[in-house]
Amino acid sequence: MMRKILPPLAVILAALLWSLDGFLRQELYSISSLLVVMLEHTLGAILFLPFLIKSWPEIKTLDQRGWISILWISICGGILGTFFYTKALSYVSYIDLSVVVLIQKLQPLFAISLAAIILKEKLSQRFIGLAMVAMIGGYLVTFGATPITDWDDKTTIAALLALLAAFSWGSSTVLGKHALNRLPFTTVTGLRLFLTTIFAIIIFSVTSGIETIAVLTTHQWKYLIFIVLSTGTVALFFYYYGLQHLPASHTTIYELVWPLSAVFLDWAIRGRMLGFAQFIGAGLLLGSMILLTREKTND
């Protein structure tokens, strides 16, 4: 019983940590998004170095398709997804944080489609219906009854950046599942962090110069380290554990707890009360997730 419960709980725990991530990253708004990505993954790669050394014999047996999956999640999931999301959060002075959070969580649209195409995961009509209800609930939780036509330019830019993050992370969920069919989740996590660090260092060295790291304050370093040990590397560890034991299409739905918890945190920290439509959305989101747990999953 616990073996079936732990993977969904691990993904939900990761999503809860990610909902806190937006608040933490706002403290780093004055730093280059690419610099944040590079330093965050460098610190995480150092933590997972022992796992990589231990798994080296397995890594050497990885075939071409396996390496393509690892490179995809390292570049799209590690660099592009985090960069677009962090950049979108730089607009929080102009827009509501929840806008960024939910638009990014449209990644199920990408993940579910790609899971069916690439991984050949069979999606029942009941599952597709629950997925749609969950996404409608997530929309209502975040925006309430506000129509998209009422967004201003800053909101539109942030939404587009978050949508790019959604594609990057949604596709990485599917390719991550592909990689997890070949390697343990600890090894996949370590490889993603290590390769992302290498690519980020190269890109940052060419575009900005490593010497700009010296401008970081002690306060910013503290937030970076805290992100790695909570909402960054540690959350990624829980996420890949869950993904290894769940279909990619199911995993991406469990992640929808992110916008729900982010809005509640916004209420708890900033005193922003949920409206009637948001409460309706919360009910839809939670209800669909509870029903989804009864769906048959692949171990």
CORGI-V756328 format. One record per run of one state. SS is the DSSP state (@ for helix, = for strand, . for the rest). FROM is the first residue (numbers start at 1). TO is the last residue. If there is no record, write none. Layout:
# CORGI-V756328
ss->(SS/SS)
from->(FROM/FROM)
to->(TO/TO)
This chain:
# CORGI-V756328
ss->(./@/./@/./@/./@/./@/./@/./@/./@/./@/./@/./@/./@/./@/./@/./@/./@/.)
from->(1/2/29/33/55/56/61/64/90/97/105/107/119/125/144/148/151/153/181/185/208/210/216/218/229/233/246/248/255/257/271/276/293)
to->(1/28/32/54/55/60/63/89/96/104/106/118/124/143/147/150/152/180/184/207/209/215/217/228/232/245/247/254/256/270/275/292/299)
